Amino acid sequence: MSISMNSERTPVSTDVYRYPFTPYPTGWYLLTESASLAPGDVMPLRYFGRDFVLFRTAGGKPVLLDAHCPHIGAHLGYGGTVEGEGIRCPFHSWRFDSSGRVDDIPYKTTPGLPDAGMACWPVEEVSGLVLVHFSEVGTAPSWHVPERSEWGAPGWVGYETRSWNVRVHVQDLTENIPDTTHFVSVHGLRAIPEAKVTIDDHVYRQVMGDDTYALRHNVYGLGLAWLDVDAPLKYRFLVASTPIDEQYVDMRLLFLIHEGDGATELSAKGRSIIELISKNTSLDVVIWGHKVYRDRPPLVAGDGPIGVMRKWARQFYETASAPS
């Protein structure tokens, strides 16, 4: 179940870009849940400041192409139809295969086909999620997001989804994890939690908490952060942040709750956990929508491993300067 937590974007006084680096770091990002894209479905999307068409072929393959037909420019996400392993344009019925190349023009009267097509983007399905690898310079994926064993396993219920459109950069969203101090000042924890960090190439791992409550983070690039909790209730949730344009990010929380063997619905306790986390996230959303980015903040002891996170994040910026 998906619920949007805000129907309007956070009000701001200016749309001036606030960051010293590109708005679109390289990496894997969420497009949609697999369940929302059946064979034959066509979905218009706008991410990374550009228009896309996402569709699932008759054989079940998800495909993401640049949206506009190279012929006369129609958007294939509005009226385009899946045919076999390709998609037909709604305007002049040109068909494009799953690589984005034209493979049929029904009315042509001469042999051969024009050298025409649309960019095709790397897409993978992982644990019930359709992901895209985005690189402004066309770099192929050098790593992949692992499957989650909880997805589809007996006793696990979800995804239950909450979403926001936030005026923020994915870098700020990711930095929320090592910013341990704000868990006291914003979210009301009694004491600043200790954070233990390990870096594994493209994965930032952090454990925060004590013997009674531990929150484990596994962050894959700047778009996907899994958080695992085992007590008092066992649950997992993904913070998925996909840039819409230079100003806004589509941020979603996708929850998996362990409700016990045979369970198919959320319990009252499970729902209360989701609502508490969503409420706390809404407090961050207000701050994110109005803050600026400090490239060289005067960090002090107790601020948490923000500097460690920033150093790790530099690897995802290919086209402009990275955070300091």
ZADO-1210 file (C-alpha; in nm, 4 decimals, padded with zeros to 6 digits):
<atoms>
<atom x="00.0000" y="00.0000" z="00.0000" code="MET" pos="1"/>
<atom x="00.1388" y="00.3400" z="-00.0957" code="SER" pos="2"/>
<atom x="00.0508" y="00.6641" z="00.0812" code="ILE" pos="3"/>
<atom x="00.1772" y="01.0105" z="-00.0102" code="SER" pos="4"/>
<atom x="00.2532" y="01.2134" z="00.2990" code="MET" pos="5"/>
<atom x="00.2244" y="01.5499" z="00.1256" code="ASN" pos="6"/>
<atom x="00.0103" y="01.6481" z="-00.1702" code="SER" pos="7"/>
<atom x="00.2004" y="01.9703" z="-00.2290" code="GLU" pos="8"/>
<atom x="00.5702" y="02.0384" z="-00.2509" code="ARG" pos="9"/>
<atom x="00.7401" y="02.2163" z="00.0359" code="THR" pos="10"/>
<atom x="00.6910" y="02.5943" z="-00.0158" code="PRO" pos="11"/>
<atom x="01.0149" y="02.7789" z="-00.0823" code="VAL" pos="12"/>
<atom x="01.1053" y="03.1331" z="-00.1831" code="SER" pos="13"/>
<atom x="01.3527" y="03.0464" z="-00.4599" code="THR" pos="14"/>
<atom x="01.4464" y="02.7684" z="-00.6981" code="ASP" pos="15"/>
<atom x="01.8164" y="02.8561" z="-00.7161" code="VAL" pos="16"/>
<atom x="02.0273" y="02.5399" z="-00.7131" code="TYR" pos="17"/>
<atom x="02.1878" y="02.5115" z="-00.3691" code="ARG" pos="18"/>
<atom x="02.4674" y="02.2570" z="-00.4099" code="TYR" pos="19"/>
<atom x="02.8324" y="02.2671" z="-00.5257" code="PRO" pos="20"/>
<atom x="02.8049" y="01.9356" z="-00.7135" code="PHE" pos="21"/>
<atom x="02.5850" y="01.7665" z="-00.9730" code="THR" pos="22"/>
<atom x="02.2237" y="01.6894" z="-00.8755" code="PRO" pos="23"/>
<atom x="02.2458" y="01.3389" z="-01.0231" code="TYR" pos="24"/>
<atom x="02.5135" y="01.1164" z="-00.8641" code="PRO" pos="25"/>
<atom x="02.5884" y="00.7896" z="-01.0420" code="THR" pos="26"/>
<atom x="02.4214" y="00.4801" z="-00.9009" code="GLY" pos="27"/>
<atom x="02.1070" y="00.2708" z="-00.8685" code="TRP" pos="28"/>
<atom x="01.7696" y="00.4333" z="-00.8004" code="TYR" pos="29"/>
<atom x="01.4132" y="00.3145" z="-00.7485" code="LEU" pos="30"/>
<atom x="01.1641" y="00.3577" z="-01.0325" code="LEU" pos="31"/>
<atom x="00.8625" y="00.1642" z="-00.9030" code="THR" pos="32"/>
<atom x="00.7572" y="-00.1534" z="-00.7279" code="GLU" pos="33"/>
<atom x="00.7461" y="-00.4607" z="-00.9499" code="SER" pos="34"/>
<atom x="00.3827" y="-00.5201" z="-00.8559" code="ALA" pos="35"/>
<atom x="00.2816" y="-00.1897" z="-01.0160" code="SER" pos="36"/>
<atom x="00.4160" y="-00.2925" z="-01.3595" code="LEU" pos="37"/>
<atom x="00.2374" y="-00.5916" z="-01.5123" code="ALA" pos="38"/>
<atom x="00.3231" y="-00.7318" z="-01.8574" code="PRO" pos="39"/>
<atom x="00.1903" y="-00.4877" z="-02.1170" code="GLY" pos="40"/>
<atom x="00.1868" y="-00.1911" z="-01.8773" code="ASP" pos="41"/>
<atom x="00.3300" y="00.1436" z="-01.9916" code="VAL" pos="42"/>
<atom x="00.4302" y="00.4112" z="-01.7396" code="MET" pos="43"/>
<atom x="00.5464" y="00.7694" z="-01.8083" code="PRO" pos="44"/>
<atom x="00.8125" y="00.8852" z="-01.5620" code="LEU" pos="45"/>
<atom x="01.0160" y="01.1977" z="-01.5038" code="ARG" pos="46"/>
<atom x="01.3439" y="01.1635" z="-01.3167" code="TYR" pos="47"/>
<atom x="01.6921" y="01.3157" z="-01.3454" code="PHE" pos="48"/>
<atom x="01.5435" y="01.6164" z="-01.5240" code="GLY" pos="49"/>
<atom x="01.4295" y="01.4097" z="-01.8226" code="ARG" pos="50"/>
<atom x="01.1279" y="01.2170" z="-01.9476" code="ASP" pos="51"/>
<atom x="01.1200" y="00.8366" z="-01.9637" code="PHE" pos="52"/>
<atom x="00.8825" y="00.5610" z="-02.0620" code="VAL" pos="53"/>
<atom x="00.8891" y="00.2450" z="-01.8527" code="LEU" pos="54"/>
<atom x="00.7136" y="-00.0660" z="-01.9812" code="PHE" pos="55"/>
<atom x="00.7067" y="-00.4391" z="-01.9225" code="ARG" pos="56"/>
<atom x="00.7274" y="-00.6587" z="-02.2300" code="THR" pos="57"/>
<atom x="00.4947" y="-00.9511" z="-02.2952" code="ALA" pos="58"/>
<atom x="00.7765" y="-01.1772" z="-02.1767" code="GLY" pos="59"/>
<atom x="00.8019" y="-00.9895" z="-01.8463" code="GLY" pos="60"/>
<atom x="01.1127" y="-00.7778" z="-01.9012" code="LYS" pos="61"/>
<atom x="01.1055" y="-00.4203" z="-01.7614" code="PRO" pos="62"/>
<atom x="01.2452" y="-00.1656" z="-02.0084" code="VAL" pos="63"/>
<atom x="01.3259" y="00.2024" z="-01.9559" code="LEU" pos="64"/>
<atom x="01.3712" y="00.4264" z="-02.2607" code="LEU" pos="65"/>
<atom x="01.3980" y="00.7975" z="-02.3185" code="ASP" pos="66"/>
<atom x="01.0353" y="00.8969" z="-02.3677" code="ALA" pos="67"/>
<atom x="01.0170" y="01.0827" z="-02.6977" code="HIS" pos="68"/>
<atom x="00.9954" y="00.9135" z="-03.0353" code="CYS" pos="69"/>
<atom x="01.2882" y="01.0060" z="-03.2662" code="PRO" pos="70"/>
<atom x="01.0433" y="01.0335" z="-03.5575" code="HIS" pos="71"/>
<atom x="00.8081" y="01.3266" z="-03.4804" code="ILE" pos="72"/>
<atom x="00.8559" y="01.3447" z="-03.1040" code="GLY" pos="73"/>
<atom x="00.5531" y="01.1817" z="-02.9390" code="ALA" pos="74"/>
<atom x="00.5869" y="01.0725" z="-02.5750" code="HIS" pos="75"/>
<atom x="00.5548" y="00.6923" z="-02.5741" code="LEU" pos="76"/>
<atom x="00.4360" y="00.6965" z="-02.2132" code="GLY" pos="77"/>
<atom x="00.1032" y="00.8485" z="-02.3231" code="TYR" pos="78"/>
<atom x="-00.0744" y="00.6085" z="-02.5544" code="GLY" pos="79"/>
<atom x="00.2193" y="00.3847" z="-02.6408" code="GLY" pos="80"/>
<atom x="00.1336" y="00.0133" z="-02.6492" code="THR" pos="81"/>
<atom x="00.3424" y="-00.2927" z="-02.5739" code="VAL" pos="82"/>
<atom x="00.3674" y="-00.5392" z="-02.8596" code="GLU" pos="83"/>
<atom x="00.5653" y="-00.8528" z="-02.7870" code="GLY" pos="84"/>
<atom x="00.9081" y="-00.7437" z="-02.6642" code="GLU" pos="85"/>
<atom x="00.8750" y="-00.3871" z="-02.7920" code="GLY" pos="86"/>
<atom x="00.6563" y="-00.0786" z="-02.7793" code="ILE" pos="87"/>
<atom x="00.4613" y="00.1074" z="-03.0486" code="ARG" pos="88"/>
<atom x="00.4471" y="00.4837" z="-03.0709" code="CYS" pos="89"/>
<atom x="00.0903" y="00.6222" z="-03.0440" code="PRO" pos="90"/>
<atom x="00.1513" y="00.8822" z="-03.3163" code="PHE" pos="91"/>
<atom x="00.2703" y="00.6959" z="-03.6298" code="HIS" pos="92"/>
<atom x="00.2921" y="00.3344" z="-03.5042" code="SER" pos="93"/>
<atom x="00.6679" y="00.2999" z="-03.5260" code="TRP" pos="94"/>
<atom x="00.7741" y="00.0037" z="-03.3126" code="ARG" pos="95"/>
<atom x="01.0856" y="00.0025" z="-03.0950" code="PHE" pos="96"/>
<atom x="01.2486" y="-00.3095" z="-02.9542" code="ASP" pos="97"/>
<atom x="01.3664" y="-00.3581" z="-02.5957" code="SER" pos="98"/>
<atom x="01.6975" y="-00.1871" z="-02.6754" code="SER" pos="99"/>
<atom x="01.5170" y="00.1239" z="-02.8024" code="GLY" pos="100"/>
<atom x="01.5879" y="00.0740" z="-03.1744" code="ARG" pos="101"/>
<atom x="01.3150" y="00.1020" z="-03.4358" code="VAL" pos="102"/>
<atom x="01.2315" y="-00.2433" z="-03.5732" code="ASP" pos="103"/>
<atom x="00.9064" y="-00.1861" z="-03.7638" code="ASP" pos="104"/>
<atom x="00.7397" y="00.0942" z="-03.9589" code="ILE" pos="105"/>
<atom x="00.4096" y="-00.0464" z="-04.0870" code="PRO" pos="106"/>
<atom x="00.3581" y="00.2001" z="-04.3721" code="TYR" pos="107"/>
<atom x="00.7112" y="00.2225" z="-04.5171" code="LYS" pos="108"/>
<atom x="00.7412" y="00.1453" z="-04.8900" code="THR" pos="109"/>
<atom x="01.1189" y="00.1055" z="-04.9244" code="THR" pos="110"/>
<atom x="01.3574" y="-00.1596" z="-04.7898" code="PRO" pos="111"/>
<atom x="01.5467" y="-00.1119" z="-04.4691" code="GLY" pos="112"/>
<atom x="01.4886" y="00.0970" z="-04.1586" code="LEU" pos="113"/>
<atom x="01.6316" y="00.4323" z="-04.0527" code="PRO" pos="114"/>
<atom x="01.9076" y="00.4364" z="-03.7943" code="ASP" pos="115"/>
<atom x="01.6818" y="00.5709" z="-03.5217" code="ALA" pos="116"/>
<atom x="01.6021" y="00.4930" z="-03.1635" code="GLY" pos="117"/>
<atom x="01.5860" y="00.6124" z="-02.8050" code="MET" pos="118"/>
<atom x="01.8388" y="00.5692" z="-02.5258" code="ALA" pos="119"/>
<atom x="01.7823" y="00.2506" z="-02.3245" code="CYS" pos="120"/>
<atom x="01.8800" y="00.2576" z="-01.9567" code="TRP" pos="121"/>
<atom x="02.0128" y="-00.0308" z="-01.7403" code="PRO" pos="122"/>
<atom x="01.7249" y="-00.1753" z="-01.5377" code="VAL" pos="123"/>
<atom x="01.7231" y="-00.4560" z="-01.2827" code="GLU" pos="124"/>
<atom x="01.4554" y="-00.6063" z="-01.0596" code="GLU" pos="125"/>
<atom x="01.5630" y="-00.6737" z="-00.7033" code="VAL" pos="126"/>
<atom x="01.3364" y="-00.7921" z="-00.4220" code="SER" pos="127"/>
<atom x="01.0171" y="-00.6697" z="-00.5862" code="GLY" pos="128"/>
<atom x="01.1646" y="-00.3357" z="-00.6956" code="LEU" pos="129"/>
<atom x="01.2410" y="-00.1987" z="-01.0426" code="VAL" pos="130"/>
<atom x="01.5733" y="-00.0129" z="-01.0292" code="LEU" pos="131"/>
<atom x="01.7581" y="00.1991" z="-01.2857" code="VAL" pos="132"/>
<atom x="02.1292" y="00.2687" z="-01.3014" code="HIS" pos="133"/>
<atom x="02.1803" y="00.6356" z="-01.3875" code="PHE" pos="134"/>
<atom x="02.5056" y="00.7901" z="-01.5083" code="SER" pos="135"/>
<atom x="02.5198" y="01.1281" z="-01.6790" code="GLU" pos="136"/>
<atom x="02.8230" y="01.0147" z="-01.8802" code="VAL" pos="137"/>
<atom x="02.6894" y="00.6690" z="-01.9657" code="GLY" pos="138"/>
<atom x="02.9093" y="00.4645" z="-01.7314" code="THR" pos="139"/>
<atom x="02.7921" y="00.1031" z="-01.7110" code="ALA" pos="140"/>
<atom x="02.7056" y="-00.0400" z="-01.3678" code="PRO" pos="141"/>
<atom x="03.0132" y="-00.1613" z="-01.1788" code="SER" pos="142"/>
<atom x="02.8109" y="-00.3022" z="-00.8865" code="TRP" pos="143"/>
<atom x="02.4627" y="-00.4344" z="-00.8201" code="HIS" pos="144"/>
<atom x="02.2087" y="-00.4177" z="-00.5390" code="VAL" pos="145"/>
<atom x="02.1689" y="-00.7511" z="-00.3571" code="PRO" pos="146"/>
<atom x="01.8405" y="-00.9292" z="-00.2988" code="GLU" pos="147"/>
<atom x="01.6721" y="-00.9121" z="00.0409" code="ARG" pos="148"/>
<atom x="01.5943" y="-01.2533" z="00.1895" code="SER" pos="149"/>
<atom x="01.2916" y="-01.1093" z="00.3738" code="GLU" pos="150"/>
<atom x="01.1098" y="-01.0156" z="00.0531" code="TRP" pos="151"/>
<atom x="00.8377" y="-01.2739" z="-00.0109" code="GLY" pos="152"/>
<atom x="00.9454" y="-01.4880" z="00.2846" code="ALA" pos="153"/>
<atom x="00.6791" y="-01.6425" z="00.5127" code="PRO" pos="154"/>
<atom x="00.5684" y="-01.4098" z="00.7897" code="GLY" pos="155"/>
<atom x="00.6923" y="-01.0896" z="00.6257" code="TRP" pos="156"/>
<atom x="00.4277" y="-00.8367" z="00.5203" code="VAL" pos="157"/>
<atom x="00.4915" y="-00.5509" z="00.2760" code="GLY" pos="158"/>
<atom x="00.5789" y="-00.3396" z="00.1026" code="TYR" pos="159"/>
<atom x="00.3858" y="-00.0708" z="00.2880" code="GLU" pos="160"/>
<atom x="00.4962" y="00.2594" z="00.1352" code="THR" pos="161"/>
<atom x="00.5064" y="00.6248" z="00.2364" code="ARG" pos="162"/>
<atom x="00.6287" y="00.8945" z="-00.0028" code="SER" pos="163"/>
<atom x="00.7257" y="01.2616" z="-00.0203" code="TRP" pos="164"/>
<atom x="00.8456" y="01.5046" z="-00.2877" code="ASN" pos="165"/>
<atom x="01.1207" y="01.6931" z="-00.1101" code="VAL" pos="166"/>
<atom x="01.3200" y="01.9990" z="-00.2157" code="ARG" pos="167"/>
<atom x="01.6565" y="01.8490" z="-00.1297" code="VAL" pos="168"/>
<atom x="01.9568" y="01.6654" z="-00.2772" code="HIS" pos="169"/>
<atom x="02.0073" y="01.2914" z="-00.2294" code="VAL" pos="170"/>
<atom x="02.3369" y="01.3776" z="-00.0586" code="GLN" pos="171"/>
<atom x="02.1480" y="01.5543" z="00.2227" code="ASP" pos="172"/>
<atom x="01.9123" y="01.2589" z="00.2614" code="LEU" pos="173"/>
<atom x="02.2033" y="01.0166" z="00.2921" code="THR" pos="174"/>
<atom x="02.3847" y="01.2394" z="00.5409" code="GLU" pos="175"/>
<atom x="02.0843" y="01.2072" z="00.7708" code="ASN" pos="176"/>
<atom x="02.2137" y="00.8607" z="00.8643" code="ILE" pos="177"/>
<atom x="02.5515" y="00.9593" z="01.0185" code="PRO" pos="178"/>
<atom x="02.4033" y="01.2796" z="01.1679" code="ASP" pos="179"/>
<atom x="02.3490" y="01.1131" z="01.5042" code="THR" pos="180"/>
<atom x="02.3021" y="01.4393" z="01.6980" code="THR" pos="181"/>
<atom x="01.9771" y="01.5245" z="01.5202" code="HIS" pos="182"/>
<atom x="01.8169" y="01.2071" z="01.6576" code="PHE" pos="183"/>
<atom x="01.8128" y="01.3881" z="01.9928" code="VAL" pos="184"/>
<atom x="01.7321" y="01.7437" z="01.8831" code="SER" pos="185"/>
<atom x="01.4717" y="01.6540" z="01.6168" code="VAL" pos="186"/>
<atom x="01.3442" y="01.3082" z="01.7078" code="HIS" pos="187"/>
<atom x="01.3566" y="01.3152" z="02.0863" code="GLY" pos="188"/>
<atom x="01.6034" y="01.0375" z="02.1692" code="LEU" pos="189"/>
<atom x="01.7288" y="01.0675" z="02.5268" code="ARG" pos="190"/>
<atom x="02.0968" y="01.0422" z="02.4339" code="ALA" pos="191"/>
<atom x="02.3083" y="01.0690" z="02.1206" code="ILE" pos="192"/>
<atom x="02.3443" y="00.7142" z="01.9849" code="PRO" pos="193"/>
<atom x="02.6850" y="00.5706" z="01.9147" code="GLU" pos="194"/>
<atom x="02.7528" y="00.4969" z="01.5475" code="ALA" pos="195"/>
<atom x="02.9941" y="00.2297" z="01.4281" code="LYS" pos="196"/>
<atom x="03.0849" y="00.2577" z="01.0596" code="VAL" pos="197"/>
<atom x="03.2462" y="00.0265" z="00.8069" code="THR" pos="198"/>
<atom x="03.3040" y="00.1024" z="00.4382" code="ILE" pos="199"/>
<atom x="03.2808" y="-00.1695" z="00.1756" code="ASP" pos="200"/>
<atom x="03.3544" y="-00.0016" z="-00.1586" code="ASP" pos="201"/>
<atom x="03.0133" y="00.1309" z="-00.2756" code="HIS" pos="202"/>
<atom x="02.8386" y="00.0273" z="00.0494" code="VAL" pos="203"/>
<atom x="02.8311" y="00.2392" z="00.3658" code="TYR" pos="204"/>
<atom x="02.7418" y="00.0319" z="00.6712" code="ARG" pos="205"/>
<atom x="02.6491" y="00.1802" z="01.0078" code="GLN" pos="206"/>
<atom x="02.5224" y="00.0270" z="01.3314" code="VAL" pos="207"/>
<atom x="02.3592" y="00.2652" z="01.5759" code="MET" pos="208"/>
<atom x="02.2117" y="00.1913" z="01.9170" code="GLY" pos="209"/>
<atom x="02.2775" y="-00.0284" z="02.2193" code="ASP" pos="210"/>
<atom x="02.2068" y="-00.3794" z="02.3505" code="ASP" pos="211"/>
<atom x="01.8296" y="-00.3211" z="02.3595" code="THR" pos="212"/>
<atom x="01.7839" y="-00.1481" z="02.0246" code="TYR" pos="213"/>
<atom x="02.0139" y="-00.1495" z="01.7246" code="ALA" pos="214"/>
<atom x="01.9509" y="00.0130" z="01.3876" code="LEU" pos="215"/>
<atom x="02.1648" y="-00.1326" z="01.1101" code="ARG" pos="216"/>
<atom x="02.2130" y="00.0682" z="00.7918" code="HIS" pos="217"/>
<atom x="02.3309" y="-00.0671" z="00.4581" code="ASN" pos="218"/>
<atom x="02.3563" y="00.2193" z="00.2102" code="VAL" pos="219"/>
<atom x="02.4027" y="00.1371" z="-00.1604" code="TYR" pos="220"/>
<atom x="02.5181" y="00.4531" z="-00.3357" code="GLY" pos="221"/>
<atom x="02.3190" y="00.7691" z="-00.2680" code="LEU" pos="222"/>
<atom x="01.9809" y="00.6334" z="-00.3746" code="GLY" pos="223"/>
<atom x="01.9092" y="00.3249" z="-00.1643" code="LEU" pos="224"/>
<atom x="01.9474" y="00.2807" z="00.2116" code="ALA" pos="225"/>
<atom x="01.8171" y="-00.0282" z="00.3913" code="TRP" pos="226"/>
<atom x="01.7552" y="-00.0041" z="00.7671" code="LEU" pos="227"/>
<atom x="01.7148" y="-00.3198" z="00.9758" code="ASP" pos="228"/>
<atom x="01.5708" y="-00.3493" z="01.3264" code="VAL" pos="229"/>
<atom x="01.5198" y="-00.6760" z="01.5189" code="ASP" pos="230"/>
<atom x="01.3705" y="-00.5557" z="01.8500" code="ALA" pos="231"/>
<atom x="01.1212" y="-00.4894" z="01.9938" code="PRO" pos="232"/>
<atom x="00.9586" y="-00.5739" z="01.6572" code="LEU" pos="233"/>
<atom x="01.1480" y="-00.7171" z="01.3626" code="LYS" pos="234"/>
<atom x="01.1181" y="-00.4919" z="01.0589" code="TYR" pos="235"/>
<atom x="01.3110" y="-00.3619" z="00.7581" code="ARG" pos="236"/>
<atom x="01.2616" y="-00.0493" z="00.5558" code="PHE" pos="237"/>
<atom x="01.4177" y="00.0997" z="00.2481" code="LEU" pos="238"/>
<atom x="01.4752" y="00.4710" z="00.2110" code="VAL" pos="239"/>
<atom x="01.4659" y="00.5145" z="-00.1684" code="ALA" pos="240"/>
<atom x="01.5621" y="00.8593" z="-00.2989" code="SER" pos="241"/>
<atom x="01.5364" y="00.9282" z="-00.6729" code="THR" pos="242"/>
<atom x="01.6114" y="01.2783" z="-00.8105" code="PRO" pos="243"/>
<atom x="01.3208" y="01.4256" z="-01.0058" code="ILE" pos="244"/>
<atom x="01.5086" y="01.7336" z="-01.1235" code="ASP" pos="245"/>
<atom x="01.7687" y="01.9761" z="-00.9905" code="GLU" pos="246"/>
<atom x="01.5397" y="02.0788" z="-00.7045" code="GLN" pos="247"/>
<atom x="01.3245" y="01.7845" z="-00.5977" code="TYR" pos="248"/>
<atom x="01.3722" y="01.4245" z="-00.4893" code="VAL" pos="249"/>
<atom x="01.1090" y="01.1500" z="-00.4865" code="ASP" pos="250"/>
<atom x="01.1684" y="00.9922" z="-00.1453" code="MET" pos="251"/>
<atom x="00.9909" y="00.6731" z="-00.0468" code="ARG" pos="252"/>
<atom x="00.9973" y="00.4553" z="00.2634" code="LEU" pos="253"/>
<atom x="00.9137" y="00.0927" z="00.1838" code="LEU" pos="254"/>
<atom x="00.8452" y="-00.1232" z="00.4890" code="PHE" pos="255"/>
<atom x="00.8671" y="-00.4977" z="00.5434" code="LEU" pos="256"/>
<atom x="00.7283" y="-00.6068" z="00.8817" code="ILE" pos="257"/>
<atom x="00.7715" y="-00.9526" z="01.0325" code="HIS" pos="258"/>
<atom x="00.4246" y="-01.0422" z="01.1594" code="GLU" pos="259"/>
<atom x="00.4800" y="-01.4131" z="01.2238" code="GLY" pos="260"/>
<atom x="00.4172" y="-01.7337" z="01.0337" code="ASP" pos="261"/>
<atom x="00.1038" y="-01.7283" z="00.8228" code="GLY" pos="262"/>
<atom x="00.0496" y="-01.3534" z="00.8581" code="ALA" pos="263"/>
<atom x="-00.0727" y="-01.1690" z="00.5501" code="THR" pos="264"/>
<atom x="-00.1723" y="-00.8343" z="00.7011" code="GLU" pos="265"/>
<atom x="-00.0134" y="-00.5749" z="00.9247" code="LEU" pos="266"/>
<atom x="-00.0861" y="-00.5889" z="01.2953" code="SER" pos="267"/>
<atom x="-00.1726" y="-00.2810" z="01.4997" code="ALA" pos="268"/>
<atom x="00.1823" y="-00.2869" z="01.6361" code="LYS" pos="269"/>
<atom x="00.3271" y="-00.3041" z="01.2870" code="GLY" pos="270"/>
<atom x="00.1154" y="-00.0111" z="01.1725" code="ARG" pos="271"/>
<atom x="00.2157" y="00.1921" z="01.4759" code="SER" pos="272"/>
<atom x="00.5842" y="00.1428" z="01.3916" code="ILE" pos="273"/>
<atom x="00.5266" y="00.2613" z="01.0355" code="ILE" pos="274"/>
<atom x="00.3306" y="00.5668" z="01.1454" code="GLU" pos="275"/>
<atom x="00.5915" y="00.6607" z="01.4066" code="LEU" pos="276"/>
<atom x="00.8763" y="00.6419" z="01.1550" code="ILE" pos="277"/>
<atom x="00.6709" y="00.8330" z="00.8959" code="SER" pos="278"/>
<atom x="00.5897" y="01.1046" z="01.1490" code="LYS" pos="279"/>
<atom x="00.9562" y="01.1410" z="01.2405" code="ASN" pos="280"/>
<atom x="01.0540" y="01.1530" z="00.8741" code="THR" pos="281"/>
<atom x="00.8054" y="01.4365" z="00.8181" code="SER" pos="282"/>
<atom x="00.9979" y="01.6407" z="01.0768" code="LEU" pos="283"/>
<atom x="01.3137" y="01.5981" z="00.8678" code="ASP" pos="284"/>
<atom x="01.1292" y="01.6854" z="00.5460" code="VAL" pos="285"/>
<atom x="01.0456" y="02.0343" z="00.6734" code="VAL" pos="286"/>
<atom x="01.4109" y="02.1000" z="00.7586" code="ILE" pos="287"/>
<atom x="01.5472" y="01.9543" z="00.4350" code="TRP" pos="288"/>
<atom x="01.3166" y="02.1672" z="00.2212" code="GLY" pos="289"/>
<atom x="01.4573" y="02.4932" z="00.3591" code="HIS" pos="290"/>
<atom x="01.8207" y="02.4215" z="00.4460" code="LYS" pos="291"/>
<atom x="02.1342" y="02.5098" z="00.2510" code="VAL" pos="292"/>
<atom x="02.4346" y="02.2843" z="00.1985" code="TYR" pos="293"/>
<atom x="02.7512" y="02.3713" z="00.3908" code="ARG" pos="294"/>
<atom x="03.0430" y="02.2426" z="00.1887" code="ASP" pos="295"/>
<atom x="03.2890" y="02.2765" z="00.4778" code="ARG" pos="296"/>
<atom x="03.0875" y="02.2664" z="00.7996" code="PRO" pos="297"/>
<atom x="03.2630" y="02.3334" z="01.1330" code="PRO" pos="298"/>
<atom x="03.1987" y="01.9824" z="01.2659" code="LEU" pos="299"/>
<atom x="03.2673" y="01.9144" z="01.6323" code="VAL" pos="300"/>
<atom x="03.3073" y="01.5994" z="01.8409" code="ALA" pos="301"/>
<atom x="02.9622" y="01.4477" z="01.8796" code="GLY" pos="302"/>
<atom x="02.8352" y="01.5394" z="01.5328" code="ASP" pos="303"/>
<atom x="02.8601" y="01.1794" z="01.4174" code="GLY" pos="304"/>
<atom x="03.0521" y="01.0346" z="01.1211" code="PRO" pos="305"/>
<atom x="02.9294" y="01.2904" z="00.8659" code="ILE" pos="306"/>
<atom x="03.2815" y="01.3424" z="00.7359" code="GLY" pos="307"/>
<atom x="03.3258" y="00.9685" z="00.6831" code="VAL" pos="308"/>
<atom x="03.0033" y="00.9564" z="00.4838" code="MET" pos="309"/>
<atom x="03.1065" y="01.2548" z="00.2692" code="ARG" pos="310"/>
<atom x="03.4430" y="01.1020" z="00.1861" code="LYS" pos="311"/>
<atom x="03.2726" y="00.7760" z="00.0854" code="TRP" pos="312"/>
<atom x="03.0137" y="00.9632" z="-00.1260" code="ALA" pos="313"/>
<atom x="03.2748" y="01.1279" z="-00.3509" code="ARG" pos="314"/>
<atom x="03.3003" y="00.8137" z="-00.5658" code="GLN" pos="315"/>
<atom x="02.9476" y="00.8693" z="-00.7032" code="PHE" pos="316"/>
<atom x="03.0178" y="01.2074" z="-00.8647" code="TYR" pos="317"/>
<atom x="03.1558" y="01.1804" z="-01.2185" code="GLU" pos="318"/>
<atom x="03.0760" y="01.5159" z="-01.3763" code="THR" pos="319"/>
<atom x="03.1421" y="01.7837" z="-01.1135" code="ALA" pos="320"/>
<atom x="03.3125" y="01.8448" z="-00.7815" code="SER" pos="321"/>
<atom x="03.2109" y="01.6172" z="-00.4947" code="ALA" pos="322"/>
<atom x="03.1300" y="01.7124" z="-00.1354" code="PRO" pos="323"/>
<atom x="03.4290" y="01.8032" z="00.0800" code="SER" pos="324"/>
</atoms>
